[in-house]
Amino acid sequence: MIGSVSDQTALIETLEYGRAFRQADQPVVQGNQAL
């Protein structure tokens, strides 16, 4: 896979987008509040 992505800037943007997407998918825990 070496050299499969020629645009490094686009690759970095894609990785950052994926990271943000995964973080947004995680549940938010706010203390010990009973629902």
PDB file of N, CA, C and O in Angstrom:
ATOM      1  N   MET A   1       0.807  -1.192   0.000  1.00  0.00           N
ATOM      2  CA  MET A   1       0.000   0.000   0.000  1.00  0.00           C
ATOM      3  C   MET A   1       0.849   1.255   0.000  1.00  0.00           C
ATOM      4  O   MET A   1       0.312   2.362   0.025  1.00  0.00           O
ATOM      5  N   ILE A   2       2.126   1.109  -0.027  1.00  0.00           N
ATOM      6  CA  ILE A   2       2.994   2.275  -0.062  1.00  0.00           C
ATOM      7  C   ILE A   2       2.757   3.028  -1.359  1.00  0.00           C
ATOM      8  O   ILE A   2       2.822   2.452  -2.445  1.00  0.00           O
ATOM      9  N   GLY A   3       2.482   4.320  -1.238  1.00  0.00           N
ATOM     10  CA  GLY A   3       2.265   5.144  -2.414  1.00  0.00           C
ATOM     11  C   GLY A   3       0.857   5.075  -2.977  1.00  0.00           C
ATOM     12  O   GLY A   3       0.595   5.596  -4.061  1.00  0.00           O
ATOM     13  N   SER A   4      -0.060   4.431  -2.246  1.00  0.00           N
ATOM     14  CA  SER A   4      -1.414   4.319  -2.778  1.00  0.00           C
ATOM     15  C   SER A   4      -2.191   5.628  -2.659  1.00  0.00           C
ATOM     16  O   SER A   4      -3.166   5.833  -3.381  1.00  0.00           O
ATOM     17  N   VAL A   5      -1.769   6.520  -1.749  1.00  0.00           N
ATOM     18  CA  VAL A   5      -2.402   7.832  -1.607  1.00  0.00           C
ATOM     19  C   VAL A   5      -1.368   8.874  -1.994  1.00  0.00           C
ATOM     20  O   VAL A   5      -0.349   9.032  -1.322  1.00  0.00           O
ATOM     21  N   SER A   6      -1.637   9.584  -3.085  1.00  0.00           N
ATOM     22  CA  SER A   6      -0.653  10.549  -3.573  1.00  0.00           C
ATOM     23  C   SER A   6      -0.804  11.915  -2.925  1.00  0.00           C
ATOM     24  O   SER A   6       0.139  12.706  -2.932  1.00  0.00           O
ATOM     25  N   ASP A   7      -1.979  12.208  -2.362  1.00  0.00           N
ATOM     26  CA  ASP A   7      -2.227  13.511  -1.761  1.00  0.00           C
ATOM     27  C   ASP A   7      -2.225  13.363  -0.243  1.00  0.00           C
ATOM     28  O   ASP A   7      -3.223  12.953   0.349  1.00  0.00           O
ATOM     29  N   GLN A   8      -1.100  13.700   0.380  1.00  0.00           N
ATOM     30  CA  GLN A   8      -0.956  13.512   1.820  1.00  0.00           C
ATOM     31  C   GLN A   8      -1.942  14.381   2.598  1.00  0.00           C
ATOM     32  O   GLN A   8      -2.456  13.947   3.629  1.00  0.00           O
ATOM     33  N   THR A   9      -2.215  15.594   2.128  1.00  0.00           N
ATOM     34  CA  THR A   9      -3.153  16.478   2.815  1.00  0.00           C
ATOM     35  C   THR A   9      -4.543  15.855   2.863  1.00  0.00           C
ATOM     36  O   THR A   9      -5.209  15.903   3.898  1.00  0.00           O
ATOM     37  N   ALA A  10      -4.980  15.277   1.763  1.00  0.00           N
ATOM     38  CA  ALA A  10      -6.294  14.630   1.724  1.00  0.00           C
ATOM     39  C   ALA A  10      -6.325  13.427   2.661  1.00  0.00           C
ATOM     40  O   ALA A  10      -7.339  13.173   3.309  1.00  0.00           O
ATOM     41  N   LEU A  11      -5.234  12.694   2.736  1.00  0.00           N
ATOM     42  CA  LEU A  11      -5.160  11.538   3.625  1.00  0.00           C
ATOM     43  C   LEU A  11      -5.301  11.975   5.079  1.00  0.00           C
ATOM     44  O   LEU A  11      -6.056  11.366   5.837  1.00  0.00           O
ATOM     45  N   ILE A  12      -4.591  13.008   5.470  1.00  0.00           N
ATOM     46  CA  ILE A  12      -4.649  13.502   6.845  1.00  0.00           C
ATOM     47  C   ILE A  12      -6.054  13.988   7.183  1.00  0.00           C
ATOM     48  O   ILE A  12      -6.562  13.717   8.272  1.00  0.00           O
ATOM     49  N   GLU A  13      -6.683  14.704   6.257  1.00  0.00           N
ATOM     50  CA  GLU A  13      -8.052  15.180   6.483  1.00  0.00           C
ATOM     51  C   GLU A  13      -9.011  14.006   6.663  1.00  0.00           C
ATOM     52  O   GLU A  13      -9.910  14.059   7.503  1.00  0.00           O
ATOM     53  N   THR A  14      -8.824  12.963   5.886  1.00  0.00           N
ATOM     54  CA  THR A  14      -9.684  11.786   5.983  1.00  0.00           C
ATOM     55  C   THR A  14      -9.497  11.087   7.323  1.00  0.00           C
ATOM     56  O   THR A  14     -10.473  10.666   7.944  1.00  0.00           O
ATOM     57  N   LEU A  15      -8.255  10.962   7.771  1.00  0.00           N
ATOM     58  CA  LEU A  15      -7.993  10.332   9.060  1.00  0.00           C
ATOM     59  C   LEU A  15      -8.600  11.136  10.202  1.00  0.00           C
ATOM     60  O   LEU A  15      -9.174  10.565  11.130  1.00  0.00           O
ATOM     61  N   GLU A  16      -8.476  12.465  10.139  1.00  0.00           N
ATOM     62  CA  GLU A  16      -9.050  13.322  11.176  1.00  0.00           C
ATOM     63  C   GLU A  16     -10.573  13.228  11.180  1.00  0.00           C
ATOM     64  O   GLU A  16     -11.192  13.222  12.244  1.00  0.00           O
ATOM     65  N   TYR A  17     -11.175  13.156  10.004  1.00  0.00           N
ATOM     66  CA  TYR A  17     -12.629  13.020   9.899  1.00  0.00           C
ATOM     67  C   TYR A  17     -13.083  11.703  10.535  1.00  0.00           C
ATOM     68  O   TYR A  17     -14.062  11.671  11.280  1.00  0.00           O
ATOM     69  N   GLY A  18     -12.377  10.642  10.239  1.00  0.00           N
ATOM     70  CA  GLY A  18     -12.717   9.339  10.812  1.00  0.00           C
ATOM     71  C   GLY A  18     -12.579   9.331  12.322  1.00  0.00           C
ATOM     72  O   GLY A  18     -13.408   8.747  13.019  1.00  0.00           O
ATOM     73  N   ARG A  19     -11.544   9.971  12.832  1.00  0.00           N
ATOM     74  CA  ARG A  19     -11.329  10.046  14.278  1.00  0.00           C
ATOM     75  C   ARG A  19     -12.471  10.825  14.938  1.00  0.00           C
ATOM     76  O   ARG A  19     -12.997  10.400  15.966  1.00  0.00           O
ATOM     77  N   ALA A  20     -12.851  11.949  14.359  1.00  0.00           N
ATOM     78  CA  ALA A  20     -13.942  12.764  14.908  1.00  0.00           C
ATOM     79  C   ALA A  20     -15.258  11.988  14.860  1.00  0.00           C
ATOM     80  O   ALA A  20     -16.066  12.074  15.784  1.00  0.00           O
ATOM     81  N   PHE A  21     -15.470  11.239  13.793  1.00  0.00           N
ATOM     82  CA  PHE A  21     -16.699  10.458  13.650  1.00  0.00           C
ATOM     83  C   PHE A  21     -16.786   9.387  14.731  1.00  0.00           C
ATOM     84  O   PHE A  21     -17.849   9.185  15.319  1.00  0.00           O
ATOM     85  N   ARG A  22     -15.676   8.697  14.999  1.00  0.00           N
ATOM     86  CA  ARG A  22     -15.670   7.659  16.033  1.00  0.00           C
ATOM     87  C   ARG A  22     -15.897   8.259  17.415  1.00  0.00           C
ATOM     88  O   ARG A  22     -16.615   7.672  18.226  1.00  0.00           O
ATOM     89  N   GLN A  23     -15.304   9.413  17.699  1.00  0.00           N
ATOM     90  CA  GLN A  23     -15.477  10.052  19.003  1.00  0.00           C
ATOM     91  C   GLN A  23     -16.914  10.509  19.188  1.00  0.00           C
ATOM     92  O   GLN A  23     -17.444  10.429  20.296  1.00  0.00           O
ATOM     93  N   ALA A  24     -17.551  10.982  18.142  1.00  0.00           N
ATOM     94  CA  ALA A  24     -18.929  11.452  18.225  1.00  0.00           C
ATOM     95  C   ALA A  24     -19.891  10.286  18.434  1.00  0.00           C
ATOM     96  O   ALA A  24     -20.998  10.482  18.936  1.00  0.00           O
ATOM     97  N   ASP A  25     -19.487   9.087  18.059  1.00  0.00           N
ATOM     98  CA  ASP A  25     -20.341   7.911  18.169  1.00  0.00           C
ATOM     99  C   ASP A  25     -20.329   7.321  19.574  1.00  0.00           C
ATOM    100  O   ASP A  25     -21.162   6.471  19.888  1.00  0.00           O
ATOM    101  N   GLN A  26     -19.398   7.754  20.428  1.00  0.00           N
ATOM    102  CA  GLN A  26     -19.296   7.226  21.777  1.00  0.00           C
ATOM    103  C   GLN A  26     -20.313   7.911  22.684  1.00  0.00           C
ATOM    104  O   GLN A  26     -20.535   9.115  22.562  1.00  0.00           O
ATOM    105  N   PRO A  27     -20.929   7.163  23.587  1.00  0.00           N
ATOM    106  CA  PRO A  27     -21.900   7.763  24.507  1.00  0.00           C
ATOM    107  C   PRO A  27     -21.221   8.723  25.478  1.00  0.00           C
ATOM    108  O   PRO A  27     -20.082   8.507  25.891  1.00  0.00           O
ATOM    109  N   VAL A  28     -21.929   9.770  25.831  1.00  0.00           N
ATOM    110  CA  VAL A  28     -21.400  10.754  26.764  1.00  0.00           C
ATOM    111  C   VAL A  28     -21.884  10.390  28.160  1.00  0.00           C
ATOM    112  O   VAL A  28     -23.083  10.246  28.396  1.00  0.00           O
ATOM    113  N   VAL A  29     -20.939  10.241  29.082  1.00  0.00           N
ATOM    114  CA  VAL A  29     -21.277   9.905  30.461  1.00  0.00           C
ATOM    115  C   VAL A  29     -21.145  11.171  31.292  1.00  0.00           C
ATOM    116  O   VAL A  29     -20.090  11.806  31.309  1.00  0.00           O
ATOM    117  N   GLN A  30     -22.231  11.535  31.986  1.00  0.00           N
ATOM    118  CA  GLN A  30     -22.224  12.744  32.801  1.00  0.00           C
ATOM    119  C   GLN A  30     -22.422  12.372  34.265  1.00  0.00           C
ATOM    120  O   GLN A  30     -23.555  12.311  34.742  1.00  0.00           O
ATOM    121  N   GLY A  31     -21.337  12.124  34.972  1.00  0.00           N
ATOM    122  CA  GLY A  31     -21.421  11.817  36.397  1.00  0.00           C
ATOM    123  C   GLY A  31     -22.173  10.527  36.675  1.00  0.00           C
ATOM    124  O   GLY A  31     -22.191   9.610  35.854  1.00  0.00           O
ATOM    125  N   ASN A  32     -22.791  10.473  37.845  1.00  0.00           N
ATOM    126  CA  ASN A  32     -23.546   9.288  38.263  1.00  0.00           C
ATOM    127  C   ASN A  32     -25.031   9.606  38.339  1.00  0.00           C
ATOM    128  O   ASN A  32     -25.686   9.279  39.329  1.00  0.00           O
ATOM    129  N   GLN A  33     -25.552  10.222  37.332  1.00  0.00           N
ATOM    130  CA  GLN A  33     -26.961  10.605  37.329  1.00  0.00           C
ATOM    131  C   GLN A  33     -27.834   9.388  37.038  1.00  0.00           C
ATOM    132  O   GLN A  33     -27.576   8.633  36.100  1.00  0.00           O
ATOM    133  N   ALA A  34     -28.854   9.212  37.844  1.00  0.00           N
ATOM    134  CA  ALA A  34     -29.803   8.125  37.611  1.00  0.00           C
ATOM    135  C   ALA A  34     -30.867   8.601  36.629  1.00  0.00           C
ATOM    136  O   ALA A  34     -31.413   9.694  36.775  1.00  0.00           O
ATOM    137  N   LEU A  35     -31.151   7.784  35.644  1.00  0.00           N
ATOM    138  CA  LEU A  35     -32.160   8.175  34.651  1.00  0.00           C
ATOM    139  C   LEU A  35     -33.525   7.654  35.029  1.00  0.00           C
ATOM    140  O   LEU A  35     -34.496   7.888  34.309  1.00  0.00           O
TER     141      LEU A  35
END
